[in-house]
């Protein structure tokens, strides 16, 4: 079953991340005024919705062939990601001052392309989330291969992560050990939460969907708007608080909205669903599109609030339109080619 509500939620999550990054772009390219409040930076937690949704979708697929599962997921993730990584790499070679200027060190090219954890972000900054995605897919493929029940797999996975944190706390959360830090990152529990949401939906058929959705949405909103320093939830031990304050509400939102879908108690316009279908392309390209527009609009001679409204509105519309075009012309064809190549081997 394809959950239309989940596609809509993906569109919302992608735009939440877009708006969060626009708060940075607006500060960088503003003309004397700012219109986006600082709390909108919390939109980066749309990533957590993506993680929960990813676990939910994987569990819902009920895939039984681990090889086919990995082929389908890698061909879904890598080709569009490689395209945009190559764009950024080319831009860096031409104008290095325009790309990744905030990085403490130059990212590794081969690690970036293969989504191998590193001590810095990959060339395409948003690729850090895909590193977690690929780790999850590899473990999930192993679970499929050994025919381990999903609940048992989650229990074993949880025990391993907690033991490593208890026995090697310095190494587990240290950026000096990027592969280990990724393997035991608390955000992994958000993927697990997505699996549990899928199992709960099958067990309870969306019971209490409205109450759970409302609770999750209120909890997520309260954290984003009122938590003193949301940025502290993005590294180290703050990730454990992120799991509680962001991950759990996101899981509740996914259960609630999918539960309403099961009961046919919710619907979304077709254009929202299409934005959800294109959300991966939008996510990959949005920083590039918004940054390019911000730099271009710096040439505008007027400033103030009107300029900021135009900047924000154009960036939001353009990023989504570009995502739709990219989905049709880049993502779908490259995924099709990738899967075709695998079938030939």
DOKOL-808034 format. One record per residue: chain; residue in three letters; x, y, z of N, C-alpha, C in turn; residue number from 1. Coordinates in steps of 0.2 Angstrom, whole numbers, plus 5000, padded with zeros to 4 digits. Layout:
PT  chain  resn    nx    ny    nz   cax   cay   caz    cx    cy    cz  resi
PT      A   ALA     X     Y     Z     X     Y     Z     X     Y     Z   NUM
...
END
This chain:
PT  chain  resn    nx    ny    nz   cax   cay   caz    cx    cy    cz  resi
PT      A   UNK  5004  4994  5000  5000  5000  5000  5004  5006  5000     1
PT      A   UNK  5003  5011  4995  5006  5017  4995  5002  5022  4999     2
PT      A   UNK  5006  5025  5005  5002  5030  5009  5003  5037  5006     3
PT      A   UNK  4997  5040  5003  4998  5046  5001  5000  5051  5006     4
PT      A   UNK  4997  5050  5012  4999  5055  5018  5006  5055  5019     5
PT      A   UNK  5010  5049  5018  5017  5049  5019  5021  5053  5014     6
PT      A   UNK  5018  5053  5008  5021  5057  5003  5020  5064  5004     7
PT      A   UNK  5014  5066  5007  5013  5073  5009  5018  5075  5014     8
PT      A   UNK  5019  5071  5019  5023  5072  5025  5030  5073  5022     9
PT      A   UNK  5032  5069  5017  5039  5070  5015  5040  5077  5012    10
PT      A   UNK  5034  5079  5008  5034  5086  5005  5035  5091  5011    11
PT      A   UNK  5031  5090  5016  5032  5095  5022  5039  5095  5025    12
PT      A   UNK  5042  5089  5026  5048  5089  5029  5054  5092  5025    13
PT      A   UNK  5053  5091  5018  5058  5094  5013  5058  5101  5014    14
PT      A   UNK  5052  5104  5014  5051  5111  5014  5053  5114  5021    15
PT      A   UNK  5052  5110  5026  5054  5112  5033  5062  5113  5033    16
PT      A   UNK  5065  5108  5030  5073  5109  5030  5075  5115  5025    17
PT      A   UNK  5071  5116  5020  5072  5121  5015  5072  5128  5019    18
PT      A   UNK  5066  5129  5023  5065  5135  5026  5071  5136  5031    19
PT      A   UNK  5073  5131  5035  5078  5131  5040  5084  5134  5037    20
PT      A   UNK  5086  5131  5031  5092  5133  5027  5091  5140  5024    21
PT      A   UNK  5085  5142  5023  5084  5149  5021  5085  5154  5026    22
PT      A   UNK  5085  5152  5032  5086  5157  5038  5094  5159  5037    23
PT      A   UNK  5098  5154  5035  5105  5155  5035  5106  5159  5028    24
PT      A   UNK  5103  5158  5023  5104  5161  5016  5102  5168  5017    25
PT      A   UNK  5096  5169  5020  5094  5176  5021  5098  5180  5025    26
PT      A   UNK  5102  5178  5030  5106  5182  5034  5113  5183  5030    27
PT      A   UNK  5114  5179  5025  5120  5179  5021  5119  5184  5015    28
PT      A   UNK  5113  5184  5013  5112  5189  5007  5107  5194  5008    29
PT      A   UNK  5106  5196  5014  5100  5201  5015  5102  5208  5013    30
PT      A   UNK  5097  5212  5013  5098  5219  5011  5095  5224  5016    31
PT      A   UNK  5097  5222  5022  5096  5227  5028  5090  5225  5032    32
PT      A   UNK  5087  5219  5031  5081  5217  5035  5081  5209  5035    33
PT      A   UNK  5077  5206  5040  5077  5199  5040  5069  5198  5042    34
PT      A   UNK  5066  5193  5039  5059  5191  5040  5058  5185  5043    35
PT      A   UNK  5063  5180  5043  5062  5173  5045  5064  5173  5052    36
PT      A   UNK  5060  5171  5057  5062  5171  5064  5067  5165  5065    37
PT      A   UNK  5071  5166  5070  5077  5162  5072  5074  5154  5073    38
PT      A   UNK  5068  5154  5076  5066  5147  5078  5064  5143  5072    39
PT      A   UNK  5064  5146  5066  5063  5142  5060  5069  5138  5058    40
PT      A   UNK  5075  5139  5061  5080  5135  5060  5079  5128  5063    41
PT      A   UNK  5074  5127  5067  5072  5120  5069  5069  5116  5064    42
PT      A   UNK  5068  5119  5058  5065  5115  5052  5070  5110  5050    43
PT      A   UNK  5076  5110  5052  5081  5105  5050  5079  5098  5053    44
PT      A   UNK  5074  5099  5058  5072  5092  5061  5067  5089  5056    45
PT      A   UNK  5066  5092  5050  5062  5088  5045  5066  5082  5043    46
PT      A   UNK  5073  5082  5044  5077  5076  5043  5075  5071  5047    47
PT      A   UNK  5073  5072  5054  5071  5067  5058  5064  5063  5056    48
PT      A   UNK  5060  5067  5053  5054  5064  5049  5056  5060  5044    49
PT      A   UNK  5061  5062  5040  5063  5058  5034  5066  5051  5037    50
PT      A   UNK  5070  5051  5043  5072  5045  5045  5067  5040  5048    51
PT      A   UNK  5062  5043  5051  5056  5039  5054  5053  5036  5048    52
PT      A   UNK  5051  5040  5043  5048  5038  5037  5052  5033  5033    53
PT      A   UNK  5058  5033  5033  5062  5028  5029  5061  5021  5033    54
PT      A   UNK  5062  5021  5039  5061  5015  5043  5054  5012  5042    55
PT      A   UNK  5049  5017  5042  5042  5015  5041  5041  5012  5034    56
PT      A   UNK  5044  5015  5029  5043  5012  5022  5047  5005  5021    57
PT      A   UNK  5053  5005  5024  5056  4999  5023  5052  4993  5027    58
PT      A   UNK  5050  4994  5032  5046  4989  5036  5039  4987  5032    59
PT      A   UNK  5037  4992  5029  5030  4991  5025  5031  4987  5019    60
PT      A   UNK  5037  4988  5016  5039  4984  5010  5038  4977  5010    61
PT      A   UNK  5040  4974  5016  5040  4967  5017  5045  4963  5012    62
PT      A   UNK  5050  4967  5011  5055  4964  5006  5058  4957  5009    63
PT      A   UNK  5059  4952  5005  5062  4946  5007  5068  4944  5004    64
PT      A   UNK  5070  4948  4999  5077  4946  4996  5082  4952  4997    65
PT      A   UNK  5087  4950  5001  5091  4956  5004  5095  4959  4998    66
PT      A   UNK  5097  4955  4993  5101  4957  4987  5097  4962  4983    67
PT      A   UNK  5090  4960  4982  5086  4965  4978  5084  4971  4982    68
PT      A   UNK  5084  4970  4989  5082  4976  4993  5088  4981  4992    69
PT      A   UNK  5094  4979  4993  5100  4983  4993  5101  4986  4986    70
PT      A   UNK  5100  4983  4980  5100  4985  4974  5095  4991  4973    71
PT      A   UNK  5089  4990  4975  5083  4995  4974  5085  5001  4978    72
PT      A   UNK  5088  5000  4984  5089  5006  4988  5095  5010  4986    73
PT      A   UNK  5101  5006  4984  5107  5010  4982  5105  5013  4975    74
PT      A   UNK  5101  5010  4971  5100  5014  4964  5095  5019  4965    75
PT      A   UNK  5091  5019  4971  5087  5025  4972  5091  5031  4975    76
PT      A   UNK  5096  5029  4979  5100  5034  4983  5105  5037  4979    77
PT      A   UNK  5109  5033  4976  5116  5035  4973  5116  5039  4967    78
PT      A   UNK  5112  5037  4961  5113  5041  4955  5111  5049  4956    79
PT      A   UNK  5105  5050  4959  5104  5058  4959  5109  5061  4964    80
PT      A   UNK  5111  5058  4969  5116  5060  4974  5122  5062  4970    81
PT      A   UNK  5125  5057  4966  5131  5058  4962  5130  5064  4958    82
PT      A   UNK  5125  5065  4954  5124  5070  4950  5125  5077  4953    83
PT      A   UNK  5122  5078  4959  5122  5084  4963  5129  5085  4966    84
PT      A   UNK  5132  5079  4968  5139  5080  4971  5144  5082  4966    85
PT      A   UNK  5143  5079  4960  5147  5081  4954  5146  5089  4953    86
PT      A   UNK  5140  5091  4953  5139  5099  4952  5143  5103  4957    87
PT      A   UNK  5143  5101  4963  5146  5105  4968  5154  5104  4968    88
PT      A   UNK  5156  5098  4966  5163  5097  4965  5166  5101  4959    89
PT      A   UNK  5162  5102  4954  5164  5106  4948  5164  5113  4950    90
PT      A   UNK  5159  5115  4954  5159  5122  4956  5165  5124  4961    91
PT      A   UNK  5166  5119  4965  5172  5120  4969  5179  5121  4966    92
PT      A   UNK  5179  5117  4960  5185  5118  4956  5186  5124  4953    93
PT      A   UNK  5180  5127  4951  5180  5133  4947  5180  5139  4952    94
PT      A   UNK  5176  5139  4957  5176  5145  4962  5176  5142  4969    95
PT      A   UNK  5181  5140  4972  5182  5136  4978  5179  5141  4984    96
PT      A   UNK  5179  5147  4983  5176  5152  4988  5169  5152  4989    97
PT      A   UNK  5165  5149  4984  5158  5148  4984  5155  5142  4987    98
PT      A   UNK  5160  5137  4988  5157  5131  4990  5160  5128  4997    99
PT      A   UNK  5156  5126  5001  5158  5123  5007  5164  5127  5011   100
PT      A   UNK  5163  5134  5011  5167  5139  5014  5167  5138  5022   101
PT      A   UNK  5162  5135  5025  5162  5134  5032  5165  5128  5034   102
PT      A   UNK  5167  5124  5030  5170  5117  5032  5177  5119  5035   103
PT      A   UNK  5179  5115  5041  5185  5116  5044  5191  5112  5040   104
PT      A   UNK  5189  5107  5036  5194  5104  5032  5190  5102  5025   105
PT      A   UNK  5194  5100  5020  5192  5098  5014  5189  5091  5014   106
PT      A   UNK  5183  5090  5011  5180  5084  5012  5183  5079  5007   107
PT      A   UNK  5183  5072  5009  5186  5067  5004  5182  5066  4999   108
PT      A   UNK  5185  5066  4993  5180  5065  4987  5178  5058  4986   109
PT      A   UNK  5182  5053  4988  5180  5046  4987  5175  5044  4993   110
PT      A   UNK  5176  5047  4999  5171  5045  5004  5165  5049  5003   111
PT      A   UNK  5165  5055  5000  5159  5058  4998  5155  5054  4993   112
PT      A   UNK  5158  5052  4988  5154  5048  4983  5151  5042  4985   113
PT      A   UNK  5155  5038  4989  5153  5032  4992  5149  5032  4998   114
PT      A   UNK  5148  5038  5001  5144  5039  5007  5147  5036  5013   115
PT      A   UNK  5154  5036  5013  5158  5033  5019  5158  5038  5024   116
PT      A   UNK  5157  5037  5031  5158  5042  5036  5165  5045  5036   117
PT      A   UNK  5165  5051  5038  5171  5055  5038  5171  5060  5044   118
PT      A   UNK  5177  5063  5045  5177  5068  5050  5174  5075  5049   119
PT      A   UNK  5172  5075  5042  5168  5081  5040  5163  5080  5036   120
PT      A   UNK  5159  5085  5034  5153  5083  5030  5155  5081  5023   121
PT      A   UNK  5151  5078  5019  5153  5076  5012  5153  5082  5007   122
PT      A   UNK  5155  5082  5001  5155  5087  4997  5148  5091  4996   123
PT      A   UNK  5143  5087  4995  5136  5089  4995  5134  5088  5003   124
PT      A   UNK  5133  5094  5006  5133  5094  5013  5127  5090  5016   125
PT      A   UNK  5121  5090  5012  5115  5086  5015  5117  5079  5014   126
PT      A   UNK  5122  5077  5011  5124  5070  5011  5125  5066  5017   127
PT      A   UNK  5126  5070  5023  5127  5067  5029  5121  5063  5031   128
PT      A   UNK  5115  5065  5029  5109  5061  5031  5109  5054  5027   129
PT      A   UNK  5112  5055  5021  5112  5049  5017  5117  5043  5019   130
PT      A   UNK  5122  5046  5023  5127  5041  5026  5123  5037  5031   131
PT      A   UNK  5119  5040  5035  5114  5036  5040  5109  5032  5036   132
PT      A   UNK  5107  5034  5031  5102  5030  5027  5105  5024  5025   133
PT      A   UNK  5111  5024  5022  5114  5019  5019  5116  5014  5024   134
PT      A   UNK  5118  5016  5030  5120  5012  5036  5114  5008  5038   135
PT      A   UNK  5108  5011  5038  5102  5008  5040  5100  5003  5035   136
PT      A   UNK  5101  5004  5028  5099  5000  5023  5103  4993  5023   137
PT      A   UNK  5110  4994  5025  5114  4988  5025  5112  4984  5031   138
PT      A   UNK  5111  4987  5037  5109  4983  5043  5102  4980  5041   139
PT      A   UNK  5098  4983  5038  5091  4980  5037  5091  4975  5032   140
PT      A   UNK  5096  4975  5027  5097  4970  5022  5100  4964  5026   141
PT      A   UNK  5104  4965  5031  5107  4959  5034  5101  4956  5038   142
PT      A   UNK  5097  4960  5041  5091  4957  5045  5087  4953  5040   143
PT      A   UNK  5086  4955  5034  5082  4951  5029  5085  4945  5027   144
PT      A   UNK  5092  4945  5026  5096  4939  5024  5096  4934  5029   145
PT      A   UNK  5096  4935  5036  5096  4930  5041  5089  4929  5044   146
PT      A   UNK  5084  4932  5040  5077  4930  5042  5076  4932  5050   147
PT      A   UNK  5079  4937  5052  5077  4939  5059  5071  4943  5060   148
PT      A   UNK  5067  4941  5064  5060  4945  5065  5062  4952  5067   149
PT      A   UNK  5058  4957  5064  5060  4964  5065  5061  4966  5072   150
PT      A   UNK  5056  4964  5076  5056  4966  5083  5063  4964  5087   151
PT      A   UNK  5064  4957  5085  5071  4954  5088  5077  4958  5086   152
PT      A   UNK  5077  4960  5079  5082  4964  5076  5083  4971  5080   153
PT      A   UNK  5077  4974  5081  5078  4980  5084  5080  4980  5091   154
PT      A   UNK  5078  4974  5095  5081  4973  5102  5088  4972  5102   155
PT      A   UNK  5091  4968  5097  5098  4966  5097  5102  4972  5095   156
PT      A   UNK  5099  4976  5090  5103  4982  5088  5103  4987  5093   157
PT      A   UNK  5098  4988  5097  5098  4993  5103  5103  4991  5108   158
PT      A   UNK  5103  4984  5110  5108  4982  5115  5115  4983  5113   159
PT      A   UNK  5117  4982  5106  5123  4983  5104  5125  4991  5104   160
PT      A   UNK  5121  4995  5102  5122  5002  5102  5123  5005  5110   161
PT      A   UNK  5119  5003  5114  5119  5005  5121  5125  5002  5124   162
PT      A   UNK  5127  4996  5123  5133  4993  5126  5139  4997  5124   163
PT      A   UNK  5140  4999  5117  5146  5003  5115  5146  5009  5118   164
PT      A   UNK  5140  5013  5119  5140  5019  5122  5142  5019  5129   165
PT      A   UNK  5140  5013  5133  5142  5013  5140  5149  5011  5141   166
PT      A   UNK  5152  5006  5136  5159  5004  5137  5164  5009  5134   167
PT      A   UNK  5162  5012  5129  5167  5017  5125  5163  5023  5124   168
PT      A   UNK  5161  5027  5129  5158  5033  5128  5162  5038  5124   169
PT      A   UNK  5168  5039  5125  5172  5044  5122  5173  5042  5114   170
PT      A   UNK  5174  5036  5112  5174  5034  5105  5168  5034  5102   171
PT      A   UNK  5162  5032  5105  5156  5031  5102  5153  5038  5100   172
PT      A   UNK  5154  5043  5103  5152  5050  5101  5157  5055  5098   173
PT      A   UNK  5163  5052  5097  5168  5056  5095  5169  5057  5087   174
PT      A   UNK  5169  5063  5084  5170  5063  5077  5177  5060  5074   175
PT      A   UNK  5181  5059  5079  5188  5056  5077  5187  5049  5075   176
PT      A   UNK  5181  5046  5077  5180  5039  5075  5173  5039  5071   177
PT      A   UNK  5173  5042  5064  5167  5043  5061  5163  5037  5059   178
PT      A   UNK  5166  5031  5058  5162  5025  5056  5159  5022  5062   179
PT      A   UNK  5162  5022  5068  5159  5020  5074  5154  5025  5076   180
PT      A   UNK  5155  5031  5076  5150  5036  5078  5144  5036  5074   181
PT      A   UNK  5144  5034  5067  5139  5033  5063  5135  5027  5065   182
PT      A   UNK  5139  5021  5067  5135  5015  5068  5131  5015  5075   183
PT      A   UNK  5133  5019  5079  5130  5020  5086  5127  5026  5087   184
PT      A   UNK  5126  5030  5082  5122  5037  5082  5115  5036  5085   185
PT      A   UNK  5113  5040  5090  5106  5039  5092  5101  5040  5087   186
PT      A   UNK  5103  5044  5082  5098  5045  5076  5096  5038  5073   187
PT      A   UNK  5100  5033  5074  5098  5026  5071  5091  5024  5074   188
PT      A   UNK  5090  5026  5081  5084  5024  5084  5078  5027  5080   189
PT      A   UNK  5079  5032  5077  5073  5035  5073  5071  5030  5067   190
PT      A   UNK  5076  5027  5064  5074  5022  5059  5070  5016  5062   191
PT      A   UNK  5073  5014  5068  5070  5009  5072  5062  5011  5073   192
PT      A   UNK  5062  5017  5076  5055  5019  5077  5050  5019  5071   193
PT      A   UNK  5053  5020  5065  5049  5020  5059  5046  5012  5058   194
PT      A   UNK  5051  5008  5060  5049  5001  5059  5043  4999  5064   195
PT      A   UNK  5044  5001  5070  5039  5000  5075  5033  5003  5074   196
PT      A   UNK  5033  5009  5071  5027  5013  5069  5023  5008  5063   197
PT      A   UNK  5027  5005  5059  5024  5001  5054  5020  4995  5057   198
PT      A   UNK  5024  4992  5062  5021  4986  5065  5015  4988  5069   199
PT      A   UNK  5015  4994  5073  5010  4996  5077  5004  4998  5072   200
PT      A   UNK  5005  5000  5066  4999  5002  5062  4996  4996  5060   201
PT      A   UNK  5000  4990  5058  4997  4984  5056  4993  4981  5062   202
PT      A   UNK  4996  4982  5068  4993  4979  5074  4986  4982  5076   203
PT      A   UNK  4986  4989  5076  4981  4993  5079  4977  4996  5074   204
PT      A   UNK  4979  4996  5067  4975  4998  5062  4973  5006  5063   205
PT      A   UNK  4978  5009  5065  4977  5017  5065  4973  5019  5071   206
PT      A   UNK  4972  5015  5076  4968  5017  5082  4972  5023  5086   207
PT      A   UNK  4967  5027  5088  4970  5034  5092  4974  5038  5087   208
PT      A   UNK  4973  5038  5081  4977  5041  5076  4977  5049  5077   209
PT      A   UNK  4971  5051  5078  4971  5059  5079  4974  5061  5086   210
PT      A   UNK  4973  5057  5091  4976  5059  5097  4984  5059  5097   211
PT      A   UNK  4986  5053  5094  4994  5053  5093  4997  5058  5089   212
PT      A   UNK  4993  5059  5083  4996  5064  5078  4996  5071  5082   213
PT      A   UNK  4991  5073  5085  4990  5079  5089  4996  5080  5094   214
PT      A   UNK  4997  5075  5098  5002  5075  5103  5009  5075  5100   215
PT      A   UNK  5010  5072  5095  5017  5072  5091  5018  5079  5088   216
PT      A   UNK  5013  5082  5085  5014  5088  5082  5015  5094  5087   217
PT      A   UNK  5011  5093  5093  5012  5098  5098  5019  5098  5101   218
PT      A   UNK  5021  5092  5102  5028  5091  5105  5033  5093  5101   219
PT      A   UNK  5033  5092  5094  5038  5094  5090  5038  5101  5089   220
PT      A   UNK  5032  5105  5089  5032  5112  5088  5034  5115  5094   221
PT      A   UNK  5033  5112  5100  5035  5115  5107  5043  5115  5107   222
PT      A   UNK  5046  5110  5105  5053  5109  5105  5056  5114  5100   223
PT      A   UNK  5054  5114  5094  5057  5119  5089  5056  5126  5091   224
PT      A   UNK  5050  5128  5094  5049  5135  5096  5052  5137  5102   225
PT      A   UNK  5052  5133  5107  5054  5135  5114  5060  5132  5117   226
PT      A   UNK  5063  5127  5114  5069  5124  5117  5075  5129  5116   227
PT      A   UNK  5078  5130  5122  5083  5136  5122  5088  5136  5116   228
PT      A   UNK  5092  5130  5115  5097  5130  5110  5096  5124  5106   229
PT      A   UNK  5092  5124  5101  5090  5118  5097  5097  5116  5093   230
PT      A   UNK  5102  5120  5092  5108  5118  5089  5112  5113  5093   231
PT      A   UNK  5111  5113  5100  5114  5109  5104  5112  5101  5103   232
PT      A   UNK  5106  5101  5100  5103  5094  5099  5106  5091  5092   233
PT      A   UNK  5111  5094  5089  5114  5091  5083  5120  5088  5083   234
PT      A   UNK  5123  5087  5089  5130  5083  5090  5130  5080  5097   235
PT      A   UNK  5135  5076  5097  5137  5073  5104  5131  5070  5108   236
PT      A   UNK  5131  5071  5114  5126  5068  5119  5120  5072  5118   237
PT      A   UNK  5120  5078  5115  5113  5081  5113  5109  5077  5108   238
PT      A   UNK  5112  5073  5105  5108  5068  5100  5103  5064  5104   239
PT      A   UNK  5105  5062  5110  5100  5058  5114  5094  5062  5116   240
PT      A   UNK  5095  5069  5118  5089  5073  5119  5085  5074  5112   241
PT      A   UNK  5089  5074  5107  5086  5075  5100  5081  5069  5099   242
PT      A   UNK  5083  5063  5101  5079  5057  5100  5073  5058  5104   243
PT      A   UNK  5073  5060  5110  5067  5061  5114  5063  5067  5112   244
PT      A   UNK  5066  5072  5111  5062  5078  5110  5060  5079  5103   245
PT      A   UNK  5063  5076  5098  5062  5077  5091  5060  5070  5088   246
PT      A   UNK  5064  5065  5089  5062  5058  5086  5056  5055  5088   247
PT      A   UNK  5054  5055  5095  5048  5052  5097  5042  5056  5095   248
PT      A   UNK  5042  5063  5095  5036  5066  5092  5035  5065  5084   249
PT      A   UNK  5041  5064  5081  5041  5063  5074  5038  5056  5072   250
PT      A   UNK  5039  5051  5077  5036  5044  5076  5029  5045  5077   251
PT      A   UNK  5027  5049  5082  5020  5050  5083  5016  5053  5077   252
PT      A   UNK  5019  5058  5074  5016  5061  5068  5016  5056  5063   253
PT      A   UNK  5021  5052  5062  5020  5047  5056  5015  5042  5057   254
PT      A   UNK  5014  5039  5064  5009  5035  5065  5002  5038  5064   255
PT      A   UNK  5002  5044  5067  4995  5047  5067  4993  5049  5060   256
PT      A   UNK  4997  5051  5055  4995  5053  5049  4994  5047  5044   257
PT      A   UNK  4998  5042  5045  4997  5035  5042  4991  5032  5044   258
PT      A   UNK  4989  5032  5051  4983  5029  5053  4977  5033  5050   259
PT      A   UNK  4977  5039  5050  4972  5043  5046  4971  5041  5039   260
PT      A   UNK  4976  5039  5036  4976  5037  5029  4973  5030  5029   261
PT      A   UNK  4975  5026  5033  4972  5019  5033  4964  5019  5034   262
PT      A   UNK  4962  5024  5038  4955  5025  5039  4951  5029  5034   263
PT      A   UNK  4955  5031  5029  4953  5036  5024  4950  5042  5027   264
PT      A   UNK  4953  5045  5032  4950  5051  5036  4955  5057  5034   265
PT      A   UNK  4959  5056  5029  4963  5062  5027  4965  5062  5020   266
PT      A   UNK  4965  5068  5017  4967  5068  5010  4971  5074  5009   267
PT      A   UNK  4975  5074  5003  4979  5080  5002  4978  5081  4994   268
PT      A   UNK  4979  5088  4992  4979  5089  4985  4984  5086  4981   269
PT      A   UNK  4983  5084  4975  4987  5081  4971  4994  5084  4970   270
PT      A   UNK  4994  5091  4970  5001  5094  4970  5005  5093  4976   271
PT      A   UNK  5002  5092  4981  5006  5091  4987  5009  5084  4987   272
PT      A   UNK  5005  5079  4984  5008  5072  4984  5014  5072  4979   273
PT      A   UNK  5013  5076  4973  5018  5077  4968  5025  5080  4971   274
PT      A   UNK  5024  5085  4976  5030  5088  4979  5033  5082  4983   275
PT      A   UNK  5029  5078  4986  5032  5073  4991  5035  5068  4986   276
PT      A   UNK  5033  5066  4980  5036  5061  4976  5043  5064  4974   277
PT      A   UNK  5043  5071  4973  5050  5074  4971  5054  5076  4977   278
PT      A   UNK  5052  5075  4983  5055  5077  4989  5063  5076  4990   279
PT      A   UNK  5065  5070  4987  5072  5068  4987  5076  5073  4983   280
PT      A   UNK  5073  5074  4977  5077  5078  4972  5077  5086  4975   281
PT      A   UNK  5071  5088  4978  5071  5094  4981  5076  5095  4987   282
PT      A   UNK  5076  5089  4991  5081  5089  4997  5088  5090  4994   283
PT      A   UNK  5090  5086  4989  5097  5086  4987  5099  5093  4984   284
PT      A   UNK  5094  5096  4980  5096  5102  4976  5094  5109  4980   285
PT      A   UNK  5090  5109  4985  5088  5115  4988  5093  5120  4990   286
PT      A   UNK  5098  5118  4993  5103  5123  4995  5107  5126  4989   287
PT      A   UNK  5108  5122  4984  5111  5124  4978  5107  5130  4975   288
PT      A   UNK  5100  5128  4974  5096  5133  4971  5095  5139  4975   289
PT      A   UNK  5094  5138  4981  5093  5144  4986  5099  5149  4986   290
PT      A   UNK  5105  5145  4986  5111  5149  4987  5113  5153  4980   291
PT      A   UNK  5111  5150  4974  5112  5153  4968  5107  5159  4967   292
PT      A   UNK  5101  5158  4969  5096  5164  4969  5098  5169  4974   293
PT      A   UNK  5101  5167  4980  5103  5173  4985  5108  5177  4982   294
PT      A   UNK  5113  5173  4979  5119  5177  4976  5117  5181  4970   295
PT      A   UNK  5112  5179  4966  5110  5183  4960  5106  5189  4962   296
PT      A   UNK  5102  5188  4968  5097  5193  4970  5101  5199  4974   297
PT      A   UNK  5107  5197  4975  5111  5202  4978  5112  5208  4974   298
PT      A   UNK  5111  5207  4967  5112  5213  4962  5106  5217  4962   299
PT      A   UNK  5101  5215  4966  5095  5220  4966  5097  5226  4970   300
PT      A   UNK  5094  5232  4967  5096  5238  4970  5092  5240  4977   301
PT      A   UNK  5086  5238  4977  5082  5240  4983  5083  5234  4988   302
PT      A   UNK  5081  5236  4995  5082  5232  5000  5076  5232  5005   303
PT      A   UNK  5077  5231  5011  5072  5231  5016  5067  5224  5016   304
PT      A   UNK  5061  5225  5019  5057  5219  5020  5055  5217  5013   305
PT      A   UNK  5053  5221  5008  5051  5219  5002  5056  5214  4998   306
PT      A   UNK  5062  5216  4999  5068  5212  4996  5068  5205  4999   307
PT      A   UNK  5067  5205  5006  5067  5199  5009  5061  5194  5008   308
PT      A   UNK  5056  5197  5007  5050  5193  5005  5051  5190  4998   309
PT      A   UNK  5053  5194  4994  5054  5192  4987  5060  5186  4987   310
PT      A   UNK  5065  5187  4991  5070  5182  4991  5068  5175  4994   311
PT      A   UNK  5064  5176  4999  5061  5169  5002  5056  5166  4998   312
PT      A   UNK  5052  5170  4995  5046  5167  4991  5049  5164  4985   313
PT      A   UNK  5054  5167  4981  5057  5165  4975  5061  5158  4977   314
PT      A   UNK  5064  5158  4982  5068  5152  4984  5064  5146  4986   315
PT      A   UNK  5058  5147  4989  5054  5142  4991  5051  5139  4984   316
PT      A   UNK  5048  5143  4980  5045  5141  4974  5050  5138  4969   317
PT      A   UNK  5056  5141  4968  5061  5139  4964  5063  5132  4966   318
PT      A   UNK  5065  5131  4972  5067  5125  4975  5063  5119  4974   319
PT      A   UNK  5056  5120  4975  5051  5115  4974  5050  5114  4966   320
PT      A   UNK  5050  5119  4962  5049  5118  4955  5056  5114  4952   321
PT      A   UNK  5061  5116  4954  5068  5113  4952  5067  5105  4955   322
PT      A   UNK  5065  5104  4961  5064  5097  4963  5060  5093  4958   323
PT      A   UNK  5054  5096  4956  5049  5092  4952  5053  5091  4945   324
PT      A   UNK  5056  5096  4942  5060  5095  4936  5065  5090  4937   325
PT      A   UNK  5069  5090  4942  5075  5086  4944  5072  5079  4944   326
PT      A   UNK  5066  5078  4948  5063  5071  4949  5062  5068  4942   327
PT      A   UNK  5059  5072  4938  5057  5069  4931  5063  5068  4926   328
PT      A   UNK  5068  5073  4926  5073  5073  4921  5079  5070  4924   329
PT      A   UNK  5080  5069  4930  5087  5067  4933  5086  5061  4937   330
PT      A   UNK  5081  5061  4942  5081  5056  4947  5078  5050  4944   331
PT      A   UNK  5072  5050  4941  5069  5044  4938  5073  5041  4933   332
PT      A   UNK  5076  5045  4928  5080  5042  4923  5086  5038  4925   333
PT      A   UNK  5090  5042  4930  5096  5039  4933  5094  5033  4937   334
PT      A   UNK  5089  5033  4940  5087  5027  4944  5085  5021  4940   335
PT      A   UNK  5082  5022  4934  5080  5017  4929  5086  5014  4926   336
PT      A   UNK  5091  5019  4924  5097  5016  4921  5101  5012  4926   337
PT      A   UNK  5102  5014  4932  5105  5011  4937  5103  5004  4939   338
PT      A   UNK  5096  5003  4939  5093  4997  4940  5094  4992  4934   339
PT      A   UNK  5094  4995  4928  5095  4992  4922  5102  4989  4922   340
PT      A   UNK  5107  4992  4924  5114  4990  4924  5114  4984  4929   341
PT      A   UNK  5111  4985  4935  5111  4979  4939  5108  4973  4937   342
PT      A   UNK  5103  4973  4933  5099  4968  4930  5104  4964  4925   343
PT      A   UNK  5108  4968  4922  5112  4965  4916  5118  4961  4919   344
PT      A   UNK  5120  4963  4926  5126  4959  4929  5124  4952  4931   345
END
